[in-house]
Amino acid sequence: MKKLVLVAVLILGFSVMAMAQDIPATEIFAGYSHFRCDKDAACDLNGWDVAVAFNINKHVAPVVDIHGQYGKQYDPRFFMRDRNFSAHSVMFGPKFMMPVGRFTPFGQFLVGVYHSNLGGMQTRKTENNPAIAIGGGVDVNVNSRLSVRAVQAEYYGIRYLGSVHNDLRISAGAIFKFGKRY
């Protein structure tokens, strides 16, 4: 009986260690991002998104997210339709994951700084504003080193001149996995 219990404990212990080895220590996401501005700002921006997740376990990871968006924006103050507009942000916060087979649905809450640059012939306006991003998506595992982020959709709230702009960001791309979490 003692041998049977010892064998069961060893098998259980090794299986738990084997499960822990499936968790990468770091995941780096890189991909395309589309940013739809608030109806008052009237802009559709295209750009890139890079995020680094440091997995604590298979359900929780702190994330650092950096993105850049570029395009044209209508400016009602100067009645200018095609002013160059660029935006960059640095965000951080928790990511919560629920792996199910090859799929990993996730949700995240990020806070940070949104830097915008509205250019034109005679004026240039640059600002740094606080922002939050709340959303989620689905990752599809390809192998132990690569996943595909099928979709990531987020509400993006940017505090600007005493009000909050309600924006939307959609991203997709590749996730590269490094190291192992034991």
GILINSUL-V121643 format. One record per residue. N is the residue number from 1. PSI is psi as a letter, one per 40 degrees, with the letter a starting at -180 (999 if undefined). D_CENTER is the distance of its C-alpha to the mean C-alpha in Angstrom with 1 decimal. Layout:
# GILINSUL-V121643
{{N,PSI,D_CENTER} {N,PSI,D_CENTER}}
This chain:
# GILINSUL-V121643
{{1,d,51.4} {2,d,50.0} {3,d,49.1} {4,d,47.2} {5,d,45.2} {6,d,44.5} {7,d,43.3} {8,d,41.1} {9,d,39.5} {10,d,39.0} {11,d,37.4} {12,d,35.1} {13,d,34.2} {14,d,33.5} {15,d,31.4} {16,d,29.2} {17,d,28.8} {18,d,28.1} {19,d,25.3} {20,d,23.8} {21,e,23.9} {22,e,21.6} {23,h,18.6} {24,i,17.1} {25,d,17.0} {26,h,14.0} {27,h,11.3} {28,h,10.1} {29,h,7.8} {30,h,9.4} {31,a,10.0} {32,i,11.2} {33,h,9.9} {34,h,12.4} {35,h,12.8} {36,h,15.7} {37,i,17.4} {38,i,19.5} {39,d,22.9} {40,d,24.7} {41,d,22.8} {42,g,23.1} {43,i,20.7} {44,h,18.6} {45,i,16.6} {46,i,15.3} {47,a,13.4} {48,i,10.9} {49,h,7.3} {50,h,7.3} {51,i,5.6} {52,h,8.4} {53,h,9.0} {54,g,12.6} {55,h,14.0} {56,d,16.8} {57,a,17.8} {58,e,16.8} {59,e,15.5} {60,h,13.8} {61,h,11.6} {62,i,10.8} {63,i,7.5} {64,h,7.8} {65,h,5.5} {66,h,8.1} {67,i,8.8} {68,h,12.3} {69,i,14.0} {70,i,17.7} {71,a,20.5} {72,i,23.4} {73,i,23.9} {74,h,27.0} {75,h,28.4} {76,d,31.0} {77,d,32.6} {78,e,34.0} {79,f,34.0} {80,h,32.1} {81,d,30.1} {82,f,28.6} {83,h,27.4} {84,h,24.8} {85,h,21.5} {86,i,18.7} {87,i,15.7} {88,i,13.4} {89,i,11.3} {90,h,10.5} {91,i,8.6} {92,i,9.0} {93,a,9.7} {94,i,10.3} {95,h,8.7} {96,h,11.6} {97,i,12.5} {98,g,15.8} {99,h,16.9} {100,g,19.7} {101,b,21.4} {102,e,19.4} {103,i,16.6} {104,g,13.9} {105,i,12.6} {106,i,10.0} {107,i,9.3} {108,i,7.6} {109,h,9.2} {110,i,8.3} {111,i,11.3} {112,a,12.3} {113,h,14.2} {114,h,14.2} {115,h,16.9} {116,i,18.7} {117,h,21.7} {118,h,24.1} {119,i,27.0} {120,a,30.3} {121,d,33.9} {122,e,35.2} {123,i,32.3} {124,h,29.0} {125,h,26.7} {126,h,24.0} {127,i,22.2} {128,h,19.7} {129,i,18.6} {130,i,16.7} {131,i,13.7} {132,i,11.6} {133,h,8.7} {134,h,9.5} {135,a,8.6} {136,a,8.0} {137,a,9.0} {138,h,11.2} {139,i,11.5} {140,h,15.0} {141,h,16.7} {142,d,19.1} {143,a,20.6} {144,e,20.2} {145,e,18.6} {146,h,16.4} {147,i,14.2} {148,h,13.1} {149,h,9.9} {150,d,12.3} {151,i,10.3} {152,h,7.2} {153,h,8.8} {154,i,8.4} {155,h,11.4} {156,h,11.3} {157,h,14.4} {158,h,16.0} {159,h,19.4} {160,h,21.8} {161,f,25.6} {162,e,26.0} {163,i,24.0} {164,h,20.4} {165,h,19.0} {166,h,17.2} {167,i,14.8} {168,h,12.5} {169,h,9.6} {170,h,9.4} {171,i,7.9} {172,i,9.6} {173,a,10.7} {174,i,11.8} {175,h,11.0} {176,h,13.8} {177,h,15.1} {178,i,17.5} {179,i,20.1} {180,h,21.1} {181,h,20.8} {182,999,24.4}}
